[in-house]
Amino acid sequence: MEISGKVLIAMGYTPGKWFRPVLDHINANDMTLSEVKAYVDSMIPESVSPFEKAIPYYKNIKAETEIEKANVESVFATMDELMKTPTIVGGAVMPDSCPTGGIGQIPVGGVVATKNAIHPAMHSADVCCSVMMTSFGNIDPKLVLDAAHSVTHFGPGGREDRFDIPASLMEQIEGNTYLNSQKSIQMAKSHLGTQGDGNHFLYVGKSEKTGETVMVTHHGSRGFGALLYRKGMRAAENFRQVLSPETLVQNAWIPYDEEEGKQYWEALQIVRAWTKLNHEVLHNATAQKIEVKPVQQFWNEHNFVFKDGDTFYHAKGATPLLDKFVPDSKDGLRLVPLNMSEPVLIVKGEATESNLGFAPHGAGRNMSRSAHIRSKTDKTIQQIFEEETAGLDIRFFSGNIDISELPSAYKNAQTVQDQMQEFELGEVVDRIMPYGCIMAGDWQKDAPWRKRKREKEMKRVKENVI
């Protein structure tokens, strides 16, 4: 009798990649059911349980207000659970840390080091969220912001192959099992040159040191990377069920020494190259628009996975200081944005025992977007906007102000900078002082489905009046 996977499942075994070779061996040797059970029991991959106690981690953060105290306690609570994951060998939290998701989910501003394991949820769907700066020399910042506004795109719609993908990069995409679906390829094409929504931005300011006008963009790999994340989570869950069923679902991992792990790591590097290109096409198009040759340009990720031997550093919103983590870095310079009314910091730094080679990625939040909006009900949106952006050229691509992205939605920028210095998280070597900024804004207010709903309501009102 031929033994199938359904038979093994009925016997109580959890399917996995080990099923196929086991079934081949069983059916090639005409085993009895008792022999099958004995053989399968001997071939089941060894599973590991979460640690009973959390691996110690470095706390590069402290609370200075009551609101910050609640936030920091939540960060520590989720890290205490996260650090029981059996692949973890070290961790740290940054001054801009804030929780996201349930207990045990890596917080924003968290860094986790693992052995031979890539955890998709620890880099999240916004794969390779990153920042790039270009200095255009001594030029009017308004000219740069106007030009950039004409070439960038935030929010939904308008995504019809705006820029071309080089043939060499497309060949890599088509050759990777995680990226070569038709949907993935279409997203790679149509999302190029777009910046998304939420906290992504296009910022223009002036270097405090040189006076040159500088543009900074902030976005990740868009739908292209999000699709990779979803596929990675499915692969990680398949491994979790066999390797560590007691580990939290969100902390599932793909072993790097398996073929799936190597393919996933390769996919991450391809997505990284695509994301860098996504920054470059916007910066280059802006330069062409104003007919200026860039003076300086560099970039860095702050939401990615970084490899050192068989150790993988998962930075969920943390800036890598070391050049070995940023292979295309020339001078160790990194960007740390704060909020639209504050400077973008240019920093350099070294690894210490407590920072694991990372710095903060921004200012972070002390409360959720919705909680912040609820705290502002005593004023109109326009009043809040005018008070918090006075003297700045702040634009929302959708035409609708998003108060959850205004300066008061974020942690105190000076506090973050003070704690960067206190915990040795990089040295500030220059600051890009703000002129203006473009963000998506509240694009959902005029989303197509909302417009249709309003039109239907207006139609009903007119019919009732008539």
N, C-alpha and C positions, 0 to 999 in steps of 0.2 A: 504494500500500500504506500502510495506516495504521500509524504508529509508536507503540508503547505503551511504558509505563515498563519493562516486562520486557525489551524490545529494548535500551533504553539501559543497563539493568543488565547485560545479556549483553555489551554493548560495553565494560563495565568502569567505568561511571559510578556513583557513590554517590548513591542517591536523597536528595532533600531537597525543601523547599518550592519550590525553583526548577524542579523537574521539570514541574509543571503548565503554567506559562506557556510554557516551552520546547516542550513537546509540542504545545500549542495552535498555536504559531507554525509548527512543522514540518508538522503535518498540514493547516494552512490554506494552505501554500505548496507542497505536493506535491514534497518534496525527495527527491533520490537519497540513498543511504546515505553517499556521500562528502560530499555537501553537508550531510547531517545531522551528520556528525562534525565538520566544520569549524565549523558553527554552534554545536553544543553546546560545543565547546572554547572558543569565544569568550564563552559565557554562563556557564561554571562560576564560581561565586563564588570570589574570591581567598582563599586560605587563609594563615594565619600560623603560624609555628613558635614554640615556647617560646624564651625568651631563653637564650642560651648561658651567661650568668652571672646569678646571682640579683640581683634588684633589692635594694639595701640596705634594711635594716629596723632599727628601734630595739629594743634589748635592755634593757627595763626590769625586769631580773631578774638575780640573781646567786646562786650556790650558796654555802651556808655550812656544809654537812655533806657527807659522802661520798654519802649517799643523794640529797641535792639535786643534787649534781654530776652523777650519772648521769641524773637527770631533766632537768636543764637542757641537757645535751649532746644528749639525744634531741629536746628542743624545737627546738634550733637546727638539728639535722639535718633535721627535717621542714620547718622554715621555709625552709631553704636550697634545698630542692627546690621547695616551694610558690611561692617568689618568682620562679621562672622562668616562671610562667604569663603569657602575653602581654598580658593585660588589666590587669595589676597596675601601680600607680603608687606604692604605698607600703605600709608595714606596721609592726607593732609587736607585742611580746609583753609581757605583764603579769607581776607577781611570782607570780601563782597559776597560771602556765602549766604544762600537762602534756600529753603527747602523747595522741592518740586515733586509732586506725586506723593505716594504713601510712605509710611515708615519702611526704611530699608532701601529706598530709592536714592541713588547718589544725588546730593544737592548741587545746585548751581554753585560754582566756586569750590567744588570738591576735586581732589586728585587721588586716584587709587592705583596702586601698582600691583600687578598680578603676574604669576608665573605661567608661561605657556598657554595663556588664555586671553581671548578677546571677548569682551562683554558688550554686545551692541547697545544695550540700554544705558551703558555708562558713557556712550558718546551721543546717544539720543538721535532723534530723527533729523535734527539740524546738523547733519554730518559736515565737519570741517567749517563750521561757522568761523569767520576770519575777518581780518581788517587789512586794508592796503592803503598806503599813502603815496601821493605823487606831489612833488614840489614843482610849481610852474614858474618859479622865479618871482621877480618884482612886477606883479600884474594886479589889477583891480580884482578883489575877491568876488565882486558882484558879477563880473564877466564870466568868471569860472563857474559860479553857482548857476547862472542863467544857462550857460552852455551845457552843464551837467544835467540840469533839469530837462533839457530838450532831448537828451539821449538815454536817460535812465528810465526805468519803469518799476513802479511799486504796485502791489495789489494784484487782483485777478484780471484776466483778459489781456489783450494786446500781446500775446505770446506766440507769434508766428514766425519762427526762424529769423530772429532779428539780426543774428550774426552767424558766421560760418564756423564750424568745428574743423580744425586741421585734420587731414586724412590720417595722420599718424595716431592721433588721439582716438579717432573713431575706430581705427583698427584695434586698438587696445580694448575699447568698450565692447566691440563685437566679439572679441576673443575671450571674454571673461564670463563664466557661467552665471554669476550673480547680476551681470549688467546687460547681457545680450538679448533680452526680450524686446519685442517691438515697442511695448509701452515705455520701457526704460530708455531706449534709443530716441523715441519721440520726445520724451521729457528732456533729454540731454540737448536736443536741438531747439525745442520751443522755449525752454526756460533760460537759455543763455542770454545774458544781457538784462536779466530781471533781478530785483532785489527782495521780493517778498513783502512781508508786513511785520507787525509786532515791533521789536526794538531795532530792526535793521534800519540803516540810515545812510545818507550821503552828506558829509560835513565839510564845510570849507572854513578855513581860518588862516592865521598868519603865525609863522614860526617866531617864538619869542626871541630866539637867538639870532636869526638871520633876517627876519622881516619878510621872508618869501611867503607867497600865497601857496597854501597846501590843501589838497583835497584828500579826504579819507572816506573810504566806503566800508560798510559793514554788512555782510550777509554770508550765508552758507551755500550749500549745494542744491538748494531748492528741491523740487519734486524728484529730481534725479537721485539725490542722496537719500531722500525720505523713502523712496522705493527700495533702495539697497538696505536701509535699516530694517524695513519690514521683512525682507527676505532673510536678513541676518538673524532677526529674532526668531523666525520659524526654525532656522537651522539650529540655533542655540537651544531652543526648547526641545528639539529632538535629542540633542546630547544630554540636556539636563535630566530628562526622564530616565535615562540609563545611568549617567555618571553621578548624579546627585539629586535624586527626586525630592529631597527635603530642602534644597536650596530654593529661595524665593524665585518665582517665575521671572521677575524683572532682573534678576542677577544671573540668569542663565548665561553660559559661555560656549564659545567654539574653540576647541583645542587647536592651537597653532600647528602642532605636529601631525594633525590630520590633513588630508587633502582639502577638505572644506575650509579649514583654517587658513591654509596658504592662499587659496583662491579668494577668501574674504579679505585677507590682508592686501592682496594685490588689488582687489576692487576698491578698497579704501584709498590706495595710492592713486588710482585712476580718478576717483572722485575728487581727490585733493588737486590733481592737475586740472580737472574741469573747473573747480571752484576758483583756482588762481586765474584761469583764463576768463572766468566770468567777471572778476575784478578788472583784469587787464583791458577787456574790450570796452568797458565803460570809461576807464581812465584814458585809453588811447583815443576813443571817439571824442572825448572832451578836449583833449590836446589838439586834435585835428580841427575841431570847431573853432577854437580860439587861435589856431595857427601858432602854437607855441610848442617848442620842444621841451619835454620834461627835464628838470635838473637832477632830480633824485627820485627813486621809487623803491619801496620794499614792502613786504607783507609778512603776516604770521597768522597761523591758526590759533584759536583758543577754545575749540570744542572738537577734540580729536583724540586719536590713540597714537602714542609715540612708542617706538620700539628701541630697546637697548639689550641686545643679546636675546635671552628668552624671557625678559621682563617687559611687560607692556604697561605703559603709564596712560591711564584713562583720565583725560582732563575734561571735566564737564563744566567748562567756563573757567579756564585757567591758562595763563600765558606762558609758553615754554621759554625759559631764559637761555637754555643751552643750544649752541649751534648744531650739535649732533641730533637734536630734535627737529631742527628746521634746516634741512640739507641745502636749500638754496639761499641761506642767509650769508651775507658777505661781511657784515661788521657787528653782528650781535645786537642790532637795534630792534626793539619791539614796540608795539603800540598798545596803550591801555586807555581806551576812551572812558569818560565818566558820565556826563550827560550833556545835552545840547547847549547848555549855558556855561559849561566848564571846559577847560582845555583838554585836548587829547594828549596824554603823556607819552613821550618817547623815552624808553627806559633801556638800561643794560643791567646785567646781573650774573651772578654765579650761583651754582648749586650749593646749598647748605644741607646739613642733616635734617633740618626741620622744613625746608621749603621744597625738597625733592627735585629742585631745578625749575620751579614754577613761580609765577607772580599772579596777582589778580588779573581778571580780564575786563574789569569795569567797576561800576559803583554798586551793582546789585540792588536788591529791594528788601525792605523790611516788612512789606505786606503785599498781598496779591493785588492784581490790577483792579478787580472788582471792589476790594476793600478800600483801596485808595480813592476810587471814584465815589464810593459812598461817603467818604470823609470830607468830600468837597461840595456837598449839596447846599451849603450856605451861600454859594456864589454861582453866577452863570458861567458857562464854559468860556465865553468870550472874556469875562473879567479875569478868570484864572489864567487864560492864555496871555493876556496883555501884561499882567503882573509878573509872570514868570519868564517872559521872553522879551522884556523891554530892551530896546537897543539892538536886537538881533533880527536877522532876516530868516524867519522860521516858516517853512512851507510844508503843507501836507498834500501829497500827490493826489489824494482822493477829493481834496477840497474841504474835508471835514476834520476838525480838530480832534485829536485823541489825547485827552487829558491824562490817560494812564502812561503816556510817554513824556510828559512834561517833567521838568527837573525835580519837583517835589515828590514824584513817584519813586525816586531812587534814594539810596542811602546818602548821607552827607558826604560830599566828595572830599572834603578836607579830612574827615575822619578816616576814610579809606587810605588817603595818602599818608597820613600820620602813622597808621598801622603798617603800611608797606615799609616805612622807614624803621619802625620799632621791631618788626619781625624779619628784617633783612630780605625783603621781597623785591629787590631791584632798585637801582639808582636812577632817578629822573635826570636826564641829560638835556632835554629840551621840552618845551610845551607848545602845542599848536593852539593859539588863542582863538576863541570862536568868533566867526563872522555870521555864519548862517548854516542852516541844515534843512534837508528834505527827508521826510518820513512818509510812510504810507497813509497815516491818519486813519480815521474811523471809516474805512472803505465799506464796511458792512451796512452802514446807514443807508447807502444808495446801492446796495447789492441788487442784482437783477430781480431776485425773488421779492425783495422788499418794494422795488419800484412797481412790479406787477400788482402786488397787493394794494399799494396806494392807488394805482390807476383804477383797480376794480372798485375800491371804496368810493373814489371820486365819481365813478360812473353810476354807482348806486345812488349816491347823494343827488346827482343831477336828474336821474330818472324819477326820484321821489319828489323833487321840487317841481318838475314838469307835471 
